[in-house]
Amino acid sequence: MPEALIFEAPYQISVQTMARPVPGAGELLVETHRSAVSAGTELLAYRGQLPAGLPLDSTIEALAGESGRYPLRFGYAAAGRVIAAGPGADPAWLDRLVFAFHPHQSHFTAPQAGLIPIPPDIDLENALFLPNMETAVSLVMDGRPVIGERVLVLGLGIVGLLTTALLADLPLAALIGVDRYPLRRETALALGGTAAFAPDESPAAALGEADLTFELSGDPAALDLAIAHTGFDGRVLIGSWYGDKRATIDLGGRFHRSHLRLISSQVSQLHPRWRGRWTQARRLDVAWEMIRRLRPARLITHRRPLPEAPALYDLLDRRPEEALQTVFTYLPA
């Protein structure tokens, strides 16, 4: 029977059977093979830390009716195969492997425009990294690193690791990662970082003062650390989404006197500076190319069938040091 994951309440997950969806006019039916868990954003839903009145993502049609109120569906990285076409839909899509920004669900319908064909040289598990890779591409674009700069990345979850990997291809003077978990720090070094530290360690000896800091930890308190390690006229790019979490940030003497710039960056929209020459489709093409180069499926540490979702979210909540990317499995890839 088709299945769907539901966030029932904080720390309560269910997997419910459902009727097999029937594609309507212009729609296609997708049989999901894999879906990726966003440990940062989805843990906000799991822990009850989503802003209650805010749409989960106004740019993703499959989440259009969802807000932070329970019960809710979530997830936005599904890869599978088109198995049926509704009236008026192009039958050429049948049997095509596709990616969709869709909640965790074994079968779903979507208009053709809501599906992204997976390039034939990219497998399903690498394709799952498309949202996070596109985010990493967007972060690097908005940070605008310059040759010879000293760059600091706070938070080495999947987005932080992919951002580190992209930055490692640039001729930087230093590329330093900070994260509390040894597995993430070791992975950042394997992806090309020049050094990695725990939050209670000082990167000053390896870094000096950062010209550019990426705050990707998901913890608003990390902004103080970003400010402390960013030099005069430096940039702090904030790619984290904090949900309803708050922290007291010191915007006193050092921040004020150093002329630091705090920059927000979010992948749903292109920054206005890029819109003269860039489109979201062009950025998406770059993300696919970076997936080809990096083959990020090597970052998957856990594959679990959808009925084991409660245990997987519990692991991410209580033992995050054990995991990098986690994936729900539905059918053989």
Secondary structure, 3 states (H helix, E strand, C coil): CCEEEEEEECCEEEEEECCCCCCCCCEEEEEEEEEEECHHHHHHHHHCCCCCCCCCCCCCHHHCCCCCCCCECCCCCEEEEEEEECCCCCHHHCCCEEEECCCCECEEEEEHHHCEECCCCCCHHHHCCHHHHHHHHHHHHHHCCCCCCEEEEECCCHHHHHHHHHHCCCCCCEEEEECCCHHHHHHHHHCCCCEEECCCCCCHHHHCCEEEEEECCCCCCHHHHHHHHEEEEEEEEECCCCCCCCCCCCCCHHHHHCCCEEEECCCCCCCHHHCCCCCHHHHHHHHHHHHHHHCHHHHEEEEEEHHHHHHHHHHHHHCHHHCCEEEEECCCC
